[in-house]
Amino acid sequence: MTLYFFERITDNDFVGPVIVAASSEDEAWALLAARERSERAALETLGWQIAQDLAAIPTRASVVYPGHYRNAILR
């Protein structure tokens, strides 16, 4: 089971994190879609994204940054 941290960031709004426990990314999107009463494609168009996924709890104390933060740092 993996924890998927979803968020939606726009110029005027931030929604998240919405944390979904699922066995796959597709299942996580399906659960979010059911929660939002929408289709995955529509959610992606609105800016929903997976900020982070955790398949295991870190073995030591640490700060876990969303994936897009890490990508911004690497650019």
N, C-alpha and C positions, 0 to 999 in steps of 0.2 A: 504494500500500500504506500502510495506517495501523497504528500501534501502539496497541492497546487495553490499558489497565492495569486489570485487574479486581481487586477486593478484596471481602472479606466481613468485616464488623465486627459483632460481637454484644457483649452485656454481658460475656461471659466469654472471648471468643476474637477473634483477628484472623488472617485468612489473606490473604496478598498481599504484594507485588503478583504477580499472574499476568499476564504480558505476552504478548499474542497479536498476531501480525501477520496482517492480513486485509484484503481489499478492501472489506468492508462491515461494519457493525455486526452484521447478521444472521449473516454468516459467522463473525465473532468469537465470537458466542454459541454457534454450532454447534460450533466447535472447543473452547470451554470445556466445553460439555455432553458432548462425546465424551471429553475428558480426565477429567471428573468422573463419567462413566458415569451421566448424569442428563439430564432434560429441562430446557430453558431455564426454563419456568414454575416448576419445582421449585427451580432454583437461585435465581431471583428471590425466591421465598418464603423461602428460607434466608438471604436478605440479600446475595447476590452483586450487585454493581453495577459499572458502569464508572466508575472514579475519574477517568480522564483518557484522552483519545485524542490522539495526535500524528500529524498528517498530514505534518508536516515538522519537521526538526530546527531548533531556534531558531538564528537567524543570529548571535547573540552569546551570551556566557555569561549564564545566568540561572537562577533557581530556578523550576521548573515545579510548581505546586501542583495537587493533585487538584481536580477540579471541585467536589466538595462542600465543600472548604475555602473556595473562592472564594464559593460561595453563602452559607456561614455568615458570612463577612466582610461581605457585602452586606446581610444582614438587620439 
